[in-house]
Amino acid sequence: KRDAEELMLTARNFASCPPCVIDRLPTISQIAYDRALTRPPLVPHAELIEVLRSMWRPLVVYCRPPANNILAAPIADDHPHRASEHTDAVRREHRRLIAAYDDLMNELSSCWMIRLVLYDWTVSGAPDRLVDLLWRARLCAD
């Protein structure tokens, strides 16, 4: 129960912030990992998505290179905040985790209050392209 309360508190704290950049929003990660690892959610996913939607015109940058690049990357063994069982499950369900993130991003992009930018850092000129995507997203929001 404490983890669920901490997750909602974190989500609400982020939602109350003025526009800012947040790296790896726990709200999004929690949903994707719950779905991929088929574990019961700490907090109903609809509540987490509603908190995300309550943010001030959120812009989600989904860093998504090709699946082969993701699957080829090593998964660190030492995560001080996670048990080794979690790391083992991530290794086993790596493809499902990618699919869960993809599905969640599609779901979020269908929410009219959430803007989504897909970013593939493996493409030539990717940093300039990201700046351009963010600039266009900002212009579309005004």
ABEGO torsion letter per residue (X at the ends): XAAAAAAAAAAAAAAABBBBBBBGBAAAAAAAAAAAAGBBBABBAAAAAAAAAABBGBBBBBBBBBAAAAAABBBBABBAABBAAAAAAAAAAAAAAAAAAAAAAAAAAABAABBBBBBBAABBGAAAAAAAAAAAAAAAAX
